[in-house]
Amino acid sequence: MLPVPVLLGLRLIARRPGRAFLQACGIAATVITITALLIIFVQHRVSYGIDSSHLSNLKDAQSRHMIVVVAAALVTVAAVNTLTTTWTTALEARHTMAVARTLGATPGQITAGLSAAQLLPTVPGALVGIPLGIAFCWPFSNAGTIYPPAWWLFGAALTAVLATAVLTALPARIAARRSVAQTLSAETT
């Protein structure tokens, strides 16, 4: 039998599968960009001249800056989406979570369940983002393209999952602390 938080998370995902799919897609897009960023940064820098810092390849330098900006923007959007989705899920699931509390679930299990509802689609989204990131860079690469070690790529995916867990903890905890009696009485009026 599955633990209570996982069951609650699965219940929330089953109620809104589209939201779970969007969460997975958002994380996949972020991991695709981070994978591309890692691939770009492991490439050898090409410069013009004899090891002169004044004659570096400006196109190469600007493309590196641009991908960092794009990656930062996508990470920010993913963070805001995760916070918003968690809060929206918590608000929509108030009644369900209050009923679960009356049946014996603790506030900690409710918090973990709300976080699980975000983490369950995040894991496959992060794992799918790695090969899609490599596939995204493949048309732009040549025979001499260097790819980062696999542990870097899986580390980026793991970081996305851990960041999601951290970002979902606060809104989920705030939602789980609401009084059961207040929630159930508000739903009946």
N, C-alpha and C positions, 0 to 999 in steps of 0.2 A: 504494500500500500504506500502511496506517495505521501510525503509530509504535507501538513496543512497549508503552509505558504505556497507550495507548488500547485496544490489543488485550487487554492483561491486565485492564483495567477492564471491557471488554465481556464478557470471559470470566467475571469475577466476578458481573456483573449477570445474565448468562444462567443462572448456577447458582442465583441467589436473586432472581428477578424481583419477588417480593412485598416483599422488603426495599427494593429500589430504588423501588417504588411508594410505600411508607411514607415513605421519605426525601423523595420529591417532594411528597407530601401534607403532611408536616411543614413543609417550606419554604414551600409554598403558603399554609398557614394563617398562618405568620409574616408573609409578605408581604401577605396580606389584611389582617391587623391593622395593619401599618405603613402600608399605603395608607389605611385608615380613619383612622389617627392623623394622617396628613398632611392628609387632607380636613378633619378637624375643626379642625386648627390653622390652616388658611388662612381659615377663616370669620371674619367680622367679629365682634368681641365686642360683646354688647349689655349696656348698663349702664342703671341707673335713676338719673336725676339729671343734673346738668350736669357732666360729666367729673369726677365724684367717685370716688375709689378706695374710698370707704366704702360706696358704693351699687352695687357690681357685682352682676351676675347670678350668684347662688350656684349655681344649677342648672348653668349653663354652666361655671363654674369646677370644680365637682365632676365633671362629665362628662369634662372634659379630664384631670383627675387620674386618674380611673378608667381611661380608655383608655390612659394612660401605664403604669399598673400592669399592666393586662392585656397590653399589648405587651411590657413587660419580662418578664413571666412566660412568655409564648410564646417570646420570644427565648432565655430561659434553658432552657426545655424543648427547643427546637430544638438548642441547643448541646450539651446533655447527650445527646440522641438521636444527634447526629452523632458525638460521641466514642464512645459505646457501640456504635453500628453499625460504625464504622471498626474498633474493637478486635475486635468479634465477627467481622467479615469477615476480619480479619487472622489471627485464631486458626483459623478454619475453613479458610482458604486456605493454611495453612502448607505443606502437602504440595505443592499446586499451584505455589506461589511458589518452593519449593525446587527443583522440577523445572524451572521456568522459569530459575532461576539456573544450574542445571547445563547448560542449553541455551544459556547466554550472556547472559542478562539481568543487568544490574548492580543493586546494591542501590538505586541512585537510580531506576532504571526500575521496580523493584518498589514503591518508595515512591510514585512517581508513578502507578503502576497502581492501587494501593489508594486513593489520593486520587481518581483518575479514576472509580473505581467509585462514589464518593459524589457527585462533581461532575456526572457525566453525567445523573443524575436531578434534581439540584438546579437546573440551568439551566431545563428546562421547568417545573419546579415554581414557580420564582421568576417566570417570565414569565406563567404562568397566574394567579398570585396577583394581578397588577395589575388585569386586568379583573374578576376575581372580587371584589376589594376595592371597586372602583367599584360593581359590581352589589350588593354587600352594603350599601353606604351609600345606594344609590338610593332604596329605599322610605322612608328617613328624611329625604330632602332635599326642598327646595322649589324654586320657580322661581329664587330668588335664591342658590342654592348655588354657591359658588365652588370650582372644582377646582384642585388644584396643577398646576404645569407638568409636562409629560410627562417632562422630564429629571429631576425630583425622584423620580418614581415609578420610572423605570428606574435611577436612582441607588440607590434602596432595594433593588431587585432585584439590582443588581450588588454591593452591599454584602453581601447575603445569600450570594451565590456566593463572594465573596472570603473572608467569614468561614468558610464551609464549607471552603475550601481551607486556610486557616490552622489550623482545628480538626482537620482530618484529617492534617496533616503530622506531628505528633508521634507519634500512635499508629502511623501507617504506617511512619515511620522506625524506631521501636523494633522493630516486627515484621520489617522488612526486614534488620535487623542480625543476626538469629539465624543461627547456623551452619547451612549446608546439610547437612553431614554429620550433625550432631546432629539436625536435623529429620528427615532421611530414615531414620536409624537408630532414632529414637523411633517412627516410624510402622510399622516392621516388627516391633517387639516387642509 
